[in-house]
């Protein structure tokens, strides 16, 4: 799994939407990572068309994390890149601040495209703890596919 650009410098192409079976594999691994660390998290998986495939919220997850996890997944799939790219650009200031005007951008780490065979088939978004911890859970999910 990688979210690096295609060799031509263009973003990776979209592929067929992630299957429910694939999403369940990713979700189970992400949930396991969150539970192992006692992190209450919301986890969302969307397909390559931007539709929600799977969502779950652990007990005692802060309510705001539900919408944030979906937003991270949607940002990652719509722009075919991890949400950390946007977080870093805004943190850098200057021209990066223009990203705050882009509709549909949630600039918080924890949203990552799901790439299979060089194509984006969906994305995962995780929210509930620090953004770095959200990304840790997302990456654990991706590693299982």
Secondary structure, 3 states (H helix, E strand, C coil): CCCCCCCCCCCCEECCCCCHHHHHHHHHHHHHHHHHCCCCCEEEEEECCCCEEEEEECCCCCCHHHHHHHHHHHHHHHHCCCHHHHHHHHHCCHHHHHHHHCCCCCCCCCEEEEEECCEEEEEEEEECCCHHHHHHHHHHHHHCC
